[in-house]
Amino acid sequence: MHATLMWTISDFPALAMLSGWSTKGKLACPTCNYDTCSQYLKHSRKMCYLGHRAFLPPDHPFRRDKKSFNGEEDHRPAPTSLSGIEVLEKLHDFNNVFGKGNKKRRQNNEDIPGKSKDHINSRYDLQEMGIRKELHPRKDNTNGKAYLAKSCFTMKPEEKRLFCTVLKNTKLPKGFASNISDRVDVDEMKISGYKSHDAHFIMHYLLQIAVRKELPKNVSLALIRLGNFFKAICSKVIRRADLEPMQIEIKEIVCELEKIFPLSFFDIMEHLPIHLVDEIRLGGPNHLRWMYSTERKMCKFKGLVRNRHYPEGCIAEGFDVEEFLIFGSRYLHYGVKTPFSRYQTEDDEDVEKEGDDLSLLFPKLGHPVGNGKKKKGKTFTMDLELSSKVHRYVLFNTGDEQVEDFIKEHKMLIDSNIRSNAWTRAKSHSQESGNWFKEKGKNVEVPNQLRWLAKGPNRVATKRYTAYFINGYRFHTLKRDYSRKSQNSGVTLSATTDSFASARDQNPIDGEVIYYGAIQDIIEVDYYNCFSVVLLRCDWFHNEIDEYGLTRVYFNKSRSTDDPFVLASQVHQVFYVADPIEKDVYYARNKVPVDLYDLEEENCPNIGDTFWRELSEDIIGTSDRLSDVDMRWSREDIPVDVVDMPSDAQFLEDTTMGTSEEEDDFDDTDWDWMDADD
């Protein structure tokens, strides 16, 4: 029983039953334990958990900010968790009373208007604390009404439509998530029927774009930082060096949320994220411990049931058969497709056997996707200009030391013979290197593969594909994506290149440049049956980082038109989310291969930093963007709400109720918050 409970994945309420620590009331947080900062809201009749400034450094400016928080400075030390010895001492001679206690009183919510946490009772809580005077209810004793100013996080109907439009029009890579657009109703301004994984995906990738222009800057930036934080902690690989910046970031994020949302919003679930980084330190990345993999496994077991009278026997028998097949598949040759000898994608048929491509320069890492003619590709003939561009890029990206020496030799030759500016010399070096290397290969003894590389590609035996699978990504051309609900044509490339300010620039800067583009064509270039190279012909666009830390890509501004090709093995996949207001402006969102896992540097010293492991880019430095934000708690551009004032009997009940250690289960969250305003 102890082992079963230890390895059971349970939710937070189940923690109270398994550990004995109540997850409700004053001391709901098992990590903060007796130092939990809780407060009972008399009018909202619930516990809230604030005081997150105690987790900040002692010299943080938020600690001295009275106006934005509860009207007082906060210099308390951060709560400390109990050690194992302290827990054992507290449980010594503890008398455990089994069985159910007195039945808890149920709350009557008939008089609570709607299900929003920003209701009139929460406004009276603000009034009683004497904070956020802009949001205090204004009474009209003549008609018994109260006027409530709209909070800063309230959306107008047109802003709600823009929010829904972002989710509705976004195309996602195949297999990355469910079709979220089917869950969105733009006319009704509602999002309904989505699963928990969809909520995770929206927070990680789409929330940042959806709120960027629909909410005030202080609100949208706090939500963007929150989404980036959850995206970081849910990554497959988290480096130890990233944990401390993530811990600092979530502390500031929760304090920012305290400044924006009503007190009744902060139940225990809004407090727990502040401890997630410590949980990662203790138990590793979150994706190894969440329920998605377990739920998929249980769904698979459920599918094994053939006789509903004996479900356990069916599952055991089906599991034994699967284990037997897996064991036997380990002894089959590579030509037989098994879970251990094929790519983990549904369209990979007839993958070539090992040893078919023995090229050391360009080993075949992927395969075309499709059925019949699409998989075999369409043969076409390249013209001289296209062949020259292809060969130039292949030559400069072989990665072979001997080829690199030839390239350096040609560059030195150009620099010594041409007396011109750096731009002209670099252009001549790029355009003339192919012909020079071809003549060099005739006069110098080189390996057989370099001799065929110097000769150039076979212009006749070039194949064109519409889809290709490589490095865990499934790439499509723009033409193939146009009629589909998924988006697989976005690519990004991180390259080290010489950057010229202009044609007259004599001092080019050698640095790393990140390119964003879309695939127009996928071609396989043949070097006379010695080896072949798969390249992507892309349209590259100008990009910039905006004030929110998001990557904006301008589809109406092209770049690098003379160098459109890139090796298929060099790029990573991105998908683009359209700006709901500006035309031809998109936001690039990075995608990590679903079926690939990275390695830590300490386990594999030779592995370098990969693109999807740079977690700190989204979570470092975002707090500086709030320095020039004017903090307002209400929106004057939206009409106020007119509601009935609570009766005297309700106020009397609130004042005599007192603080309850065990709260009721009533949750007044408005899940249909996208309803149109009256």
C-alpha positions in Angstrom: 0.0 0.0 0.0 2.8 2.4 0.8 4.5 1.8 -2.5 1.2 2.2 -4.4 0.5 5.5 -2.8 4.1 6.7 -3.3 4.0 6.2 -7.1 0.4 7.3 -7.7 0.0 10.6 -9.5 -2.6 12.5 -7.6 -4.1 16.0 -7.8 -3.8 18.7 -5.1 -7.0 17.8 -3.2 -5.9 14.2 -3.0 -2.7 15.4 -1.3 -4.8 16.3 1.7 -6.1 12.7 1.9 -2.7 11.1 1.4 -0.5 13.3 3.5 -2.9 14.5 6.2 -2.2 18.1 5.6 -5.4 20.1 4.8 -5.3 21.9 1.5 -8.0 24.3 2.5 -8.4 27.0 5.0 -5.7 29.2 6.6 -2.8 26.7 6.1 -3.6 25.4 2.7 -0.1 25.4 1.3 1.9 22.3 2.4 5.2 23.9 1.4 4.7 27.2 3.3 2.9 25.2 6.1 2.5 27.4 9.2 3.9 30.5 7.4 1.1 30.5 4.8 -0.1 34.0 4.2 -3.9 33.7 4.0 -6.7 36.2 4.5 -10.4 35.7 4.8 -12.5 38.0 2.6 -15.6 38.9 4.6 -17.7 39.9 1.6 -16.6 37.3 -0.9 -16.8 34.7 1.9 -13.7 32.8 0.9 -10.0 32.5 1.7 -7.4 34.2 -0.5 -3.7 33.7 -0.5 -1.6 36.9 -1.1 1.6 38.3 0.4 3.9 36.9 -2.3 6.2 39.9 -1.8 7.7 37.9 1.0 9.4 35.6 -1.6 11.2 38.6 -3.3 14.7 39.7 -2.4 14.9 42.1 0.6 15.8 45.1 -1.5 13.2 44.6 -4.2 11.1 47.7 -4.9 7.8 45.8 -4.7 8.4 45.4 -0.9 8.1 49.1 -0.4 5.2 49.7 -2.8 2.2 50.4 -0.7 -0.2 51.7 -3.3 -0.1 48.8 -5.7 -0.6 46.1 -3.1 -2.4 46.1 0.3 -1.4 49.6 1.4 1.5 48.4 3.6 5.1 47.6 3.1 6.1 44.0 3.3 9.5 43.0 4.8 8.7 39.5 5.9 11.2 36.7 5.3 10.2 34.0 2.8 8.5 31.0 4.3 10.6 27.9 4.9 9.5 24.3 4.3 9.6 21.8 7.1 12.4 19.3 7.2 11.8 15.6 7.6 12.9 15.7 11.2 10.5 18.6 12.0 7.6 16.7 10.3 8.4 13.6 12.4 8.5 15.6 15.6 5.1 17.2 14.9 3.6 13.8 14.2 4.9 12.4 17.4 2.0 11.2 19.6 -0.4 12.5 17.1 -4.0 11.2 17.6 -5.5 10.4 14.3 -9.3 10.3 14.3 -10.6 8.3 11.4 -14.0 8.7 9.9 -16.0 11.6 8.7 -16.5 14.6 10.9 -19.4 17.0 11.1 -20.9 17.8 7.7 -19.7 21.1 6.3 -22.1 23.9 5.9 -23.1 24.6 2.3 -23.1 28.1 1.0 -26.2 29.5 -0.6 -25.2 31.3 -3.7 -28.6 32.4 -4.9 -27.8 36.0 -4.3 -24.4 36.0 -6.0 -24.9 37.7 -9.5 -23.1 35.7 -12.2 -20.0 33.7 -11.7 -17.2 36.3 -12.1 -14.6 36.7 -9.4 -14.8 40.4 -10.1 -18.2 40.8 -8.5 -19.6 43.5 -6.2 -18.6 41.6 -3.1 -15.0 41.6 -4.2 -15.2 45.3 -4.7 -16.5 45.7 -1.1 -13.4 43.7 0.0 -11.2 46.3 -1.7 -13.2 49.1 -0.1 -12.8 47.6 3.3 -9.0 47.4 2.9 -8.9 50.9 1.5 -7.0 50.1 -1.7 -7.7 50.6 -5.4 -10.2 53.4 -4.9 -10.9 53.5 -8.7 -12.7 50.1 -8.3 -14.8 50.9 -5.2 -18.5 50.6 -5.7 -20.4 54.0 -6.0 -23.7 53.7 -4.3 -26.9 55.4 -5.5 -29.4 55.3 -2.6 -32.2 56.7 -4.6 -32.6 53.5 -6.7 -30.6 51.0 -4.7 -28.0 50.5 -7.4 -24.3 50.4 -7.3 -21.9 51.4 -10.1 -18.8 49.4 -10.7 -16.0 50.6 -12.9 -14.6 48.1 -15.3 -11.3 46.5 -14.2 -8.2 46.9 -16.3 -8.4 43.2 -17.5 -11.9 43.6 -18.9 -12.3 43.3 -22.6 -14.6 45.1 -25.0 -16.7 43.0 -27.3 -14.5 43.9 -30.3 -11.4 43.0 -28.2 -13.0 39.6 -27.3 -13.6 39.0 -31.0 -10.0 39.8 -31.8 -8.9 37.4 -29.0 -11.1 34.6 -30.5 -10.0 35.4 -34.0 -6.3 34.7 -33.1 -7.3 31.2 -31.9 -9.7 30.6 -34.7 -7.4 31.5 -37.6 -4.2 29.9 -36.3 -2.9 26.8 -38.2 -0.8 24.5 -36.1 1.8 21.9 -37.1 0.5 18.4 -37.6 0.4 16.4 -34.4 1.4 19.4 -32.3 -2.1 19.9 -30.7 -5.7 19.3 -31.4 -7.6 21.6 -33.8 -8.3 24.4 -31.4 -10.1 26.5 -34.0 -13.1 24.1 -33.8 -13.5 25.1 -30.1 -13.8 28.8 -30.9 -17.0 30.7 -31.7 -16.0 34.2 -32.8 -19.6 35.5 -33.2 -20.6 34.3 -29.7 -17.1 35.2 -28.3 -16.8 31.9 -26.6 -14.2 29.1 -26.2 -15.7 25.9 -25.1 -15.1 22.1 -25.1 -11.3 22.2 -25.1 -9.2 19.7 -23.1 -6.6 20.4 -20.5 -3.8 19.9 -23.0 -5.4 22.5 -25.2 -5.4 24.9 -22.3 -1.7 24.2 -21.8 -1.0 24.8 -25.5 -2.9 28.1 -25.6 -1.0 29.4 -22.6 2.4 28.3 -24.0 2.0 29.5 -27.6 -1.2 31.5 -28.4 -2.0 33.5 -25.3 0.9 35.9 -25.8 -0.4 37.0 -29.2 -4.0 36.9 -28.3 -3.6 39.4 -25.4 -0.9 41.6 -26.9 -3.2 44.3 -28.4 -6.5 43.5 -26.6 -5.4 44.5 -23.0 -3.5 47.3 -21.4 0.3 46.8 -21.5 0.7 46.0 -17.8 -2.0 43.3 -18.0 -0.9 41.8 -21.3 2.8 41.8 -20.3 2.1 40.0 -17.0 0.1 37.3 -18.9 2.8 37.0 -21.5 5.4 36.4 -18.9 3.2 33.9 -17.2 2.7 31.9 -20.4 6.4 32.0 -21.1 7.1 30.7 -17.6 4.8 27.7 -17.9 6.3 27.0 -21.4 9.7 26.9 -19.8 8.9 24.6 -16.9 7.1 22.2 -19.2 10.1 21.8 -21.5 11.6 18.4 -22.1 15.1 19.5 -20.9 15.7 22.1 -18.2 19.2 23.1 -17.4 20.2 23.8 -13.8 21.5 27.3 -14.8 17.9 28.2 -15.9 16.2 27.3 -12.6 17.3 30.4 -10.7 16.1 32.9 -13.4 12.9 31.0 -13.6 12.4 31.2 -9.8 13.0 34.9 -9.8 10.6 35.4 -12.7 7.7 33.5 -11.2 8.0 35.5 -8.0 7.7 38.8 -9.9 4.9 37.4 -12.1 2.7 36.5 -9.1 3.3 39.9 -7.5 2.3 41.5 -10.8 -0.9 39.5 -10.8 -1.6 40.7 -7.3 -1.5 44.3 -8.6 -4.0 43.5 -11.4 -6.6 41.0 -10.4 -9.2 41.1 -7.5 -8.4 39.6 -4.1 -11.0 36.8 -4.6 -9.0 35.6 -7.7 -6.1 34.3 -5.5 -7.2 30.9 -4.3 -4.6 28.3 -3.5 -4.1 27.3 -7.2 -2.8 30.8 -8.0 -0.3 30.5 -5.1 1.2 27.1 -5.9 3.1 28.1 -9.1 5.6 29.9 -6.9 6.8 26.5 -5.6 7.0 24.8 -9.1 10.7 25.5 -9.6 11.5 23.9 -6.3 9.5 20.9 -7.3 11.6 20.7 -10.5 14.8 20.7 -8.4 13.5 17.8 -6.3 11.8 15.7 -8.9 13.0 16.7 -12.4 11.1 18.1 -15.4 7.4 18.3 -15.1 6.7 16.4 -18.3 8.0 13.2 -16.6 5.4 13.5 -13.8 2.2 14.9 -15.3 -0.9 12.9 -16.2 -0.9 13.1 -20.0 1.3 10.0 -20.6 -0.6 8.1 -17.9 -4.0 9.0 -19.4 -2.8 7.9 -22.9 -1.6 4.6 -21.4 -4.9 4.1 -19.6 -6.8 4.8 -22.9 -4.6 2.1 -24.6 -5.5 -0.4 -21.8 -9.1 0.5 -22.2 -8.9 -0.4 -25.9 -7.6 -3.9 -25.0 -10.9 -4.8 -23.3 -13.0 -7.2 -25.4 -15.1 -8.7 -22.7 -16.6 -6.2 -20.3 -17.3 -8.9 -17.7 -13.5 -9.5 -17.3 -11.8 -6.2 -18.0 -8.7 -7.0 -15.9 -8.1 -10.3 -17.7 -8.4 -8.6 -21.1 -5.9 -5.9 -20.2 -3.5 -8.5 -18.8 -3.8 -10.7 -21.8 -3.4 -7.8 -24.3 -0.4 -6.5 -22.3 1.3 -9.9 -22.5 0.8 -10.1 -26.2 2.2 -6.6 -26.7 5.3 -7.5 -24.6 5.8 -10.7 -26.6 5.7 -8.8 -29.9 8.1 -6.2 -28.6 10.5 -8.8 -27.5 10.4 -10.7 -30.8 10.7 -7.5 -32.8 14.2 -6.9 -31.4 15.5 -9.9 -33.4 14.0 -8.9 -36.8 16.2 -7.4 -39.5 16.0 -3.7 -40.4 13.7 -4.3 -43.4 10.8 -5.2 -41.1 9.1 -2.2 -39.7 8.9 -2.3 -35.9 8.7 0.4 -33.2 12.5 0.1 -32.9 13.4 0.3 -36.6 11.1 3.0 -38.0 10.5 6.7 -37.6 7.8 7.6 -35.2 5.4 9.2 -37.7 2.4 7.9 -39.5 3.5 8.6 -43.0 6.9 7.1 -43.0 6.7 4.0 -45.3 9.6 2.2 -47.0 12.3 4.0 -45.1 15.6 3.2 -46.7 17.8 0.6 -45.0 21.0 1.5 -43.2 24.0 1.4 -45.5 22.1 2.6 -48.6 23.7 6.0 -48.3 27.3 5.8 -47.4 28.2 9.4 -48.0 30.2 11.0 -45.2 29.6 14.5 -46.5 25.8 14.4 -46.6 24.4 11.3 -45.0 20.7 10.8 -45.6 18.8 11.7 -42.4 15.2 12.0 -43.5 12.8 10.7 -46.1 10.0 12.1 -48.3 6.4 11.8 -47.0 3.4 10.8 -49.1 2.0 7.9 -51.0 2.8 6.7 -54.5 4.0 9.4 -56.8 4.3 12.1 -54.1 6.8 9.9 -52.2 8.9 9.1 -55.3 9.1 12.8 -56.2 8.8 14.6 -59.5 12.0 14.8 -61.7 12.8 18.1 -63.3 15.8 19.9 -64.9 17.5 22.8 -63.2 18.6 25.8 -65.2 22.1 27.2 -64.9 21.2 29.9 -62.5 19.4 27.6 -60.1 22.1 25.0 -60.4 24.7 27.6 -59.5 22.9 28.8 -56.4 22.3 25.2 -55.2 25.9 24.2 -55.7 27.2 27.3 -54.0 25.2 26.7 -50.9 26.1 23.0 -50.8 29.8 23.8 -51.2 29.9 26.3 -48.4 28.0 24.0 -46.0 29.7 20.6 -46.4 31.4 20.8 -43.0 34.4 19.0 -44.4 37.8 20.3 -43.2 39.5 19.8 -46.6 36.7 21.7 -48.4 37.0 24.4 -45.8 40.7 24.7 -46.5 40.0 25.1 -50.2 37.4 27.9 -49.4 39.9 29.8 -47.3 42.5 29.5 -50.0 40.1 30.9 -52.6 39.2 33.8 -50.2 42.8 34.7 -49.7 43.3 34.6 -53.5 40.4 37.0 -53.9 41.6 39.4 -51.2 45.1 39.5 -52.8 44.0 40.0 -56.4 41.0 42.3 -56.1 41.5 45.8 -54.8 38.0 46.8 -53.8 35.8 47.1 -50.8 34.9 44.2 -48.5 31.4 43.9 -50.0 32.7 43.4 -53.6 35.4 40.9 -52.5 32.8 38.8 -50.5 30.4 38.8 -53.5 33.2 37.7 -55.8 34.3 35.0 -53.4 30.7 33.6 -53.2 30.0 33.6 -56.9 33.4 32.4 -58.2 34.2 29.7 -55.7 32.3 27.0 -57.5 34.1 27.3 -60.8 37.5 27.7 -59.0 36.9 24.6 -56.9 35.9 22.6 -60.0 39.2 23.4 -61.7 41.1 22.8 -58.4 39.5 19.3 -58.2 41.0 18.4 -61.6 44.5 19.4 -60.7 44.8 18.2 -57.1 44.5 14.7 -55.7 41.2 14.7 -53.6 38.9 11.9 -52.4 36.3 10.5 -54.8 33.4 12.3 -53.1 35.1 15.7 -53.3 35.8 15.1 -57.0 32.1 14.6 -57.7 31.3 17.6 -55.4 33.7 19.8 -57.4 32.0 18.7 -60.6 28.7 20.1 -59.5 25.1 18.7 -59.4 23.4 16.6 -62.1 20.9 19.1 -63.5 18.7 16.5 -65.0 18.3 14.0 -62.1 16.8 16.5 -59.6 13.7 15.6 -57.7 11.0 17.8 -56.2 8.9 16.8 -53.2 5.9 18.4 -51.5 6.6 17.0 -48.0 9.7 15.7 -46.2 10.4 14.3 -42.7 13.7 15.0 -41.0 15.1 15.7 -37.5 11.7 14.9 -36.0 9.9 17.6 -38.1 7.4 17.1 -40.9 7.9 19.9 -43.5 5.4 20.9 -46.2 5.6 23.4 -49.0 3.4 26.5 -48.9 1.3 25.2 -51.7 0.6 21.9 -49.9 -0.2 23.8 -46.7 -2.6 26.1 -48.4 -5.5 23.7 -48.6 -4.8 22.0 -45.2 -5.8 22.8 -41.6 -2.3 22.3 -40.4 0.8 24.5 -40.9 4.2 22.8 -41.6 6.0 25.2 -43.9 7.5 27.6 -41.4 11.3 27.3 -40.8 14.0 29.1 -38.9 17.7 29.0 -39.3 20.5 30.2 -37.0 23.6 31.0 -39.0 26.9 32.6 -38.5 27.5 35.1 -41.3 29.2 38.4 -42.2 26.7 41.3 -41.8 27.2 44.4 -44.0 25.6 47.7 -43.1 25.8 48.7 -46.7 27.8 48.1 -49.9 30.4 50.6 -48.7 30.8 48.9 -45.3 34.5 48.1 -44.9 34.1 46.4 -41.5 31.5 43.6 -41.7 30.4 42.1 -38.4 30.7 38.3 -38.1 27.9 37.2 -35.9 24.9 34.9 -35.4 21.8 35.8 -37.4 18.4 34.1 -37.0 16.4 33.8 -40.2 12.6 33.1 -40.5 11.0 32.0 -43.6 8.5 29.7 -45.4 9.2 26.7 -47.7 8.5 27.2 -51.4 10.1 24.1 -52.7 11.8 20.9 -51.5 14.4 19.5 -53.9 16.8 16.6 -53.8 20.0 17.3 -55.8 21.9 14.3 -57.2 25.7 14.4 -57.5 26.0 11.6 -60.2 24.9 8.8 -57.9 27.7 9.4 -55.5 25.5 11.2 -53.0 22.5 13.4 -52.9 21.5 16.5 -50.9 18.1 17.6 -49.9 17.6 21.4 -49.8 14.7 23.7 -49.0 14.1 26.8 -51.2 12.6 29.3 -48.8 11.3 32.9 -48.8 13.1 34.7 -46.0 11.5 37.7 -44.3 12.6 40.5 -42.1 12.0 40.0 -38.4 12.4 41.9 -35.1 11.8 41.6 -31.4 9.0 43.8 -30.2 8.6 45.4 -26.8 6.9 42.3 -25.4 9.8 40.0 -26.4 7.8 38.4 -29.2 9.4 37.8 -32.7 7.5 39.7 -35.4 7.9 38.5 -38.9 7.0 40.8 -41.8 5.8 38.7 -44.8 5.7 41.8 -47.1 9.5 42.5 -46.5 11.7 39.9 -48.1 15.4 39.4 -47.4 18.3 37.2 -48.7 16.6 36.8 -52.1 19.9 35.8 -53.7 20.4 33.0 -51.2 17.1 31.1 -50.9 18.4 27.6 -50.3 19.2 25.8 -47.0 20.0 22.3 -46.1 16.9 20.4 -44.8 19.0 19.1 -41.9 19.9 22.7 -40.8 16.5 24.2 -40.1 14.0 23.9 -37.3 10.3 24.3 -37.6 8.2 27.2 -36.5 4.6 28.1 -37.0 3.3 31.6 -37.6 0.4 33.3 -35.8 -1.2 36.2 -37.7 -1.5 39.6 -36.1 -5.3 40.3 -35.7 -4.9 43.9 -36.7 -1.8 44.5 -38.8 -1.7 42.9 -42.3 1.2 40.7 -43.3 2.6 40.7 -39.8 3.0 37.3 -38.1 4.5 36.1 -34.8 6.9 33.2 -35.0 6.4 30.4 -32.4 9.1 27.8 -32.0 8.2 24.1 -32.2 10.1 21.3 -30.5 10.1 17.8 -32.1 7.5 15.7 -30.3 9.4 12.4 -30.5 12.9 13.7 -29.8 14.7 14.3 -26.5 17.8 16.3 -25.9 20.7 15.4 -23.6 22.4 17.3 -20.8 25.9 18.5 -21.5 27.3 16.7 -18.5 25.9 13.4 -19.8 27.2 14.0 -23.3 30.1 16.5 -23.3 30.3 16.7 -27.1 26.8 17.9 -27.7 26.3 21.6 -28.2 23.5 23.9 -27.2 20.5 23.2 -29.5 17.9 25.6 -30.6 15.0 24.5 -28.5 17.0 24.4 -25.2 17.5 28.2 -25.0 14.8 28.7 -22.4 16.2 31.8 -20.9 15.4 33.9 -23.9 11.7 34.2 -23.0 12.1 34.6 -19.2 15.1 36.9 -18.7 14.8 40.7 -18.9 11.0 40.9 -19.3 10.6 42.7 -15.9 12.5 45.8 -17.3 9.7 46.4 -19.8 7.3 47.4 -17.0 9.3 50.4 -15.8 7.4 52.8 -18.1 3.9 51.4 -17.7 1.3 53.6 -16.1 -0.6 51.4 -13.6 -4.4 51.9 -13.7 -6.9 49.5 -12.2 -9.9 50.6 -14.2 -10.8 51.1 -17.8 -12.5 54.5 -18.5 -13.2 53.6 -22.2 -15.8 50.9 -21.1 -19.2 51.8 -19.6 -19.6 51.0 -15.9 -21.7 48.1 -14.6 -24.9 48.8 -12.8 -25.8 46.2 -10.2 -28.1 45.8 -7.2 -26.6 46.7 -3.8 -26.5 43.8 -1.4 -29.2 43.8 1.2 -28.6 44.7 4.8 -29.4 41.0 5.8 -26.6 39.8 3.5 -24.1 42.3 5.1 -25.2 41.1 8.5 -24.6 37.5 7.5 -21.1 38.4 6.2 -20.0 40.1 9.4 -21.2 37.3 11.7 -19.9 34.4 9.6 -16.3 34.5 10.8 -13.3 32.7 9.3 -13.8 29.0 8.5 -10.8 26.6 8.6 -12.5 24.3 6.1 -13.9 26.3 3.2 -16.9 25.3 1.0 -16.4 23.8 -2.4 -18.2 26.6 -4.2 -16.2 28.0 -7.1 -17.5 31.2 -8.5 -15.2 31.3 -11.5 -16.9 32.4 -14.7 -15.6 29.9 -17.3 -17.8 31.6 -20.0 -16.0 34.9 -19.4 -16.0 35.5 -23.1 -19.7 36.4 -23.0 -20.6 39.6 -24.7 -21.3 42.6 -22.5 -24.8 43.8 -22.1 
